[in-house]
């Protein structure tokens, strides 16, 4: 097998991990985007968060079961 240098630390590895965001080869220690400071990670996260928007809790409703179980209003 051919040895490849990790794009973050330069260690030579025979089975590199390829980042799914930046497509660079990395060693086992730097395989996660957070571990090699992936340049595309910020772009991916900001795009994903802006699509989702703000998530709010639904309003609490006082149902009829509260009276049944002895809760007073």
C-alpha positions in Angstrom: 0.0 0.0 0.0 1.0 3.5 -0.6 1.7 5.8 2.4 -0.1 9.1 2.5 0.7 12.1 4.7 -2.0 13.3 7.1 -3.1 16.8 5.9 -3.0 18.1 9.5 0.0 16.6 11.3 2.0 15.1 8.4 2.2 11.6 9.8 2.5 8.9 7.2 -0.5 6.5 7.2 -1.2 3.5 5.0 -5.0 3.7 5.4 -6.0 7.4 5.6 -9.4 8.7 6.4 -10.9 11.1 3.9 -12.9 14.0 5.3 -16.4 14.1 3.8 -16.3 17.9 3.8 -12.9 18.9 2.6 -11.8 15.6 0.9 -8.3 15.7 2.5 -6.6 12.6 3.9 -6.1 12.3 7.7 -4.7 9.9 10.2 -6.9 8.2 12.8 -6.3 11.0 15.4 -7.4 13.8 13.0 -10.1 12.0 11.1 -13.0 14.0 12.5 -13.7 17.5 11.1 -13.4 19.1 14.6 -10.0 17.4 15.2 -8.4 18.8 12.0 -10.1 22.2 12.1 -11.9 21.5 8.8 -12.2 24.7 6.7 -15.6 23.7 5.5 -17.1 22.8 8.9 -18.1 26.4 9.7 -19.8 26.8 6.3 -21.7 23.5 6.7 -22.8 24.3 10.3 -23.9 27.8 9.5 -25.9 26.6 6.5 -27.6 23.8 8.4 -28.5 26.1 11.4 -29.9 28.8 9.2 -32.3 26.4 7.5 -33.5 25.0 10.8 -34.4 28.3 12.3 -35.4 28.8 15.9 -37.1 25.9 17.6 -39.5 26.8 20.3 -41.3 24.7 22.9 -45.0 24.3 22.2 -47.3 26.3 24.4 -48.4 24.4 27.5 -52.1 23.6 27.6 -54.0 22.8 30.7 -56.0 19.7 29.9 -58.9 18.1 31.7 -56.7 15.5 33.3 -55.3 18.0 35.7 -58.7 18.3 37.4 -59.1 14.6 37.4 -55.8 14.0 39.2 -56.4 16.7 41.8 -54.4 19.6 40.4 -56.0 23.0 41.2 -56.0 25.8 38.7 
